[in-house]
């Protein structure tokens, strides 16, 4: 495992930290692989009863890394599909982890970062954090993370945020259900500890079953998620290699407005 992801176990709690602060904890192949492995390690460790996911530095996660995006823009549709399936496996692993998970949202979350928050059982963020599902600005869609985001905030809110790509604040994130709590920065750790205090009171088997019960009653199982992930990976791969997706990605990477944006 590289230094992109750090794992610290204290008592019954494992804290997983996205550790690429210089790029706002953006995703690349190494981070996706390391985070998936870290979650699997927590799953198999009987001493771990709860998992906290957070980011190093000022941000939680900015979503896709620029260099990673550049590589995917030049890759084939099949390579893009395989790449998306790896991200889908990460989200699925987090969403269906048998142990309670807490997102400690220390700062901004964009794209896939929003997906990680939506996959956690409890989400607590600082009141200065900003959020966005900005994929449409690149001619893309938040395909892989969509089932988890929609489960968190509902289809009505998702429709607005998917098509607008607008930035919203922590107050709005709490109002629509992406965050359970929005707190001042100096109260974040206390709020997370409070959540962990209550989680420690539950029976481990009962918590695992309760989590699966809630997901199952909402119509989400591992098997259905895997089928959805395959379809969504194919969708985002197709869009990445489409003329609009290629133009949107190249415009973003070149720091210029795409053709569909009116400029004065």
SVG drawing of the C-alpha trace seen along z (x, -y; Angstrom):
<svg xmlns="http://www.w3.org/2000/svg" viewBox="-38 -40 42 51">
<polyline fill="none" stroke="black" stroke-width="0.4" points="0.0,0.0 1.3,-3.5 1.1,-6.6 -2.0,-7.7 -4.2,-6.2 -3.3,-6.0 -5.0,-3.6 -4.8,-4.0 -6.6,-1.7 -7.3,-3.1 -9.3,-0.8 -12.3,0.4 -12.2,-2.4 -10.2,-2.4 -9.6,-5.8 -8.8,-5.8 -7.3,-9.1 -7.1,-10.1 -3.5,-11.4 -2.9,-13.4 -3.4,-16.9 -1.4,-18.6 -4.1,-17.6 -7.0,-17.9 -7.1,-14.1 -8.1,-13.6 -8.6,-10.0 -6.1,-8.2 -5.5,-4.5 -3.3,-4.2 -5.7,-5.9 -8.7,-3.8 -6.7,-0.6 -5.3,-1.5 -8.7,-2.7 -10.4,0.5 -7.7,2.6 -7.9,0.5 -11.6,1.1 -11.2,4.8 -8.6,4.9 -11.1,3.3 -13.8,5.7 -11.6,8.7 -10.2,7.3 -12.4,8.5 -11.0,5.8 -12.4,3.1 -16.0,2.2 -16.3,-1.1 -14.6,-3.0 -14.0,-6.7 -13.2,-8.1 -11.6,-11.5 -9.1,-13.6 -5.7,-15.1 -5.3,-18.8 -8.0,-21.3 -10.3,-19.1 -12.1,-15.8 -11.7,-14.8 -11.8,-16.8 -12.8,-13.8 -10.8,-12.8 -7.1,-13.7 -6.1,-15.9 -3.4,-13.6 -5.7,-10.6 -8.4,-12.4 -5.8,-13.2 -4.9,-9.6 -8.6,-8.5 -9.3,-11.1 -6.7,-9.5 -7.7,-5.9 -10.0,-3.5 -13.6,-3.0 -12.8,0.5 -10.0,-0.9 -12.4,-3.6 -14.9,-0.9 -12.3,1.1 -11.3,-2.1 -14.8,-2.9 -15.4,0.6 -12.5,0.2 -14.1,-2.9 -17.5,-1.2 -15.9,1.7 -14.5,-0.9 -17.9,-2.5 -19.6,0.8 -17.1,2.0 -17.7,-1.1 -21.4,-1.0 -21.8,2.6 -19.1,2.8 -20.5,4.8 -19.2,2.3 -20.6,-1.1 -18.9,-3.9 -18.6,-7.6 -17.6,-10.2 -15.6,-12.9 -15.9,-15.6 -13.1,-18.0 -13.5,-20.1 -14.7,-20.3 -16.0,-17.2 -16.5,-17.1 -17.6,-14.3 -16.4,-11.0 -15.7,-12.6 -19.5,-13.2 -19.9,-9.5 -17.7,-8.4 -19.8,-10.5 -23.0,-9.1 -21.7,-5.5 -21.1,-6.1 -23.7,-5.3 -23.1,-8.6 -21.8,-11.8 -20.7,-14.8 -19.1,-17.8 -17.6,-21.2 -19.9,-24.1 -17.4,-25.7 -17.3,-22.7 -18.4,-23.0 -19.9,-20.3 -20.6,-19.7 -21.5,-17.0 -19.9,-18.9 -19.5,-16.2 -22.0,-17.8 -19.6,-20.7 -17.2,-18.3 -19.8,-16.7 -20.0,-13.7 -22.3,-12.3 -21.8,-11.1 -22.6,-7.6 -20.7,-5.3 -21.7,-7.2 -25.3,-7.9 -27.0,-5.0 -25.4,-6.0 -26.0,-9.7 -29.6,-9.2 -30.1,-6.8 -28.7,-9.6 -30.5,-12.7 -33.3,-11.3 -34.0,-11.5 -35.6,-15.0 -32.5,-16.7 -30.2,-14.5 -31.9,-15.6 -31.2,-19.3 -27.6,-18.7 -26.8,-16.2 -28.0,-18.6 -26.8,-21.9 -23.4,-20.9 -23.8,-23.8 -21.7,-24.2 -23.7,-24.0 -22.6,-24.5 -22.7,-22.4 -26.1,-23.8 -27.7,-22.7 -25.8,-19.3 -27.4,-18.7 -30.8,-19.9 -31.0,-17.4 -29.5,-14.5 -25.9,-14.3 -24.7,-15.2 -26.4,-14.2 -24.8,-17.1 -23.0,-20.4 -20.8,-21.7 -18.1,-24.4 -14.6,-23.2 -13.6,-23.2 -16.5,-20.9 -16.0,-18.3 -14.0,-15.8 -16.4,-16.1 -19.3,-15.4 -17.6,-12.4 -16.7,-11.1 -20.3,-11.5 -21.4,-9.4 -18.8,-6.7 -20.0,-6.7 -23.5,-5.7 -22.2,-3.2 -20.1,-1.5 -23.3,-0.6 -24.7,1.6 -24.2,5.3 -21.8,5.9 -23.9,8.6 -27.1,6.6 -25.4,3.6 -24.3,5.5 -27.8,7.0 -29.5,3.6 -27.3,2.0 -28.1,4.7 -31.8,4.5 -32.0,0.8 -30.2,1.2 -32.4,4.2 -35.6,2.4 -34.5,-0.5 -34.0,2.0 -30.2,2.2 -28.3,5.5 -24.7,6.3 -26.0,8.2 -28.2,5.5 -25.5,2.9 -23.0,5.0 -25.4,5.1 -26.0,1.4 -22.3,0.7 -21.6,2.6 -24.2,0.6 -23.0,-2.7 -19.4,-1.9 -20.3,-1.3 -22.2,-4.6 -19.4,-6.7 -16.9,-5.0 -19.1,-5.8 -19.4,-9.4 -15.7,-9.9 -14.8,-8.8 -17.8,-10.7 -17.1,-13.9 -18.8,-16.0 -16.9,-14.2 -13.6,-14.6 -14.2,-18.3 -15.4,-18.8 -12.4,-17.0 -9.9,-18.8 -11.4,-22.1 -11.2,-21.5 -7.6,-20.3 -6.7,-23.3 -8.5,-25.6 -10.8,-27.1 -14.6,-27.2 -16.2,-24.4 -18.2,-25.4 -21.6,-25.1 -20.7,-27.9 -21.7,-31.3 -18.9,-33.8 -19.0,-37.6"/>
</svg>
